[in-house]
């Protein structure tokens, strides 16, 4: 039975070689590692017990930047074969809209 949680936590951290960590630091690190490893935002939000996915996105959104870059690259490849040329002629009508979206995605890298 844990009677002195802070002392017991400090002992556990010391044994794990983590120096003086606070439980919140481990929680934040776990969330960051999950997101960086590709765990979906909704799952991380549920694991953390956040009331909404929005809270998780606000706190950890910076970790998702590579996902935005991958989305921009995928759009570029699908629409212009990576060279700003339309890969599929049937997509010509939406080229302007998706071009703007692509520009916005790339601007937020």
C-alpha positions in Angstrom: 0.0 0.0 0.0 1.3 3.4 -1.0 1.4 5.7 2.0 3.7 8.5 0.7 3.1 8.7 -3.0 5.7 11.4 -3.8 8.4 9.6 -1.9 7.5 6.2 -3.4 7.4 7.8 -6.9 10.8 9.3 -6.4 12.2 5.9 -5.4 10.7 4.3 -8.5 12.2 7.0 -10.7 15.6 6.7 -9.1 15.6 2.9 -9.6 14.6 3.5 -13.2 17.4 6.0 -13.7 15.1 8.9 -14.3 16.4 11.4 -11.7 13.8 13.6 -10.2 10.7 13.5 -12.4 7.2 14.5 -11.5 4.3 12.2 -12.5 3.0 14.9 -14.9 6.3 14.8 -16.8 6.0 11.1 -17.3 2.4 11.5 -18.5 3.4 14.2 -21.0 6.3 12.1 -22.2 4.1 9.1 -22.6 1.6 11.1 -24.7 4.3 12.6 -26.8 5.9 9.2 -27.5 2.6 7.6 -28.4 1.8 10.4 -30.9 5.3 10.4 -32.3 5.0 6.6 -32.8 1.8 7.0 -34.8 -0.9 6.3 -32.2 -4.0 8.1 -33.3 -4.9 11.3 -31.5 -8.3 10.0 -30.4 -6.6 7.0 -28.7 -4.1 9.1 -26.9 -6.9 11.4 -25.8 -8.8 8.4 -24.3 -5.6 7.0 -22.6 -5.0 10.3 -21.0 -8.6 10.6 -19.9 -9.1 14.0 -21.6 -12.7 15.3 -21.8 -12.3 15.9 -25.5 -9.9 15.3 -28.3 -9.6 19.0 -28.7 -7.8 19.3 -25.4 -5.3 16.7 -26.5 -4.9 18.4 -29.9 -4.3 21.8 -28.2 -1.6 20.4 -25.9 0.1 18.0 -28.3 -0.6 19.4 -31.7 3.0 20.4 -32.4 3.9 16.7 -32.5 1.5 16.1 -35.4 3.5 18.5 -37.7 5.0 15.5 -39.6 1.5 14.2 -40.3 0.6 17.6 -41.9 3.7 17.4 -44.0 2.8 13.8 -45.1 -0.7 15.0 -46.0 0.7 17.8 -48.1 3.1 15.4 -49.9 0.3 12.9 -50.5 -1.9 15.6 -52.1 1.0 16.8 -54.2 1.7 13.3 -55.4 -2.0 12.5 -56.1 -2.7 15.7 -57.9 0.5 16.6 -59.7 2.7 13.5 -59.5 4.9 15.4 -57.2 5.7 17.9 -60.0 2.7 20.2 -59.9 1.2 18.5 -63.0 -2.3 17.0 -62.8 -1.9 13.2 -62.5 -5.5 12.5 -63.2 -7.3 14.8 -65.8 -10.7 14.2 -64.0 -9.2 16.2 -61.0 -8.6 19.3 -63.1 -11.8 21.0 -61.8 -10.7 20.8 -58.2 -7.1 21.8 -58.9 -7.4 25.4 -57.6 -9.1 24.4 -54.4 -6.7 21.6 -53.6 -3.8 23.8 -54.6 -4.9 26.3 -52.0 -5.2 23.5 -49.4 -1.8 22.2 -50.4 -0.3 25.7 -50.0 -2.0 26.0 -46.5 -0.7 22.6 -45.4 2.8 23.5 -46.6 2.7 26.9 -44.9 1.9 25.2 -41.6 5.0 22.9 -41.7 
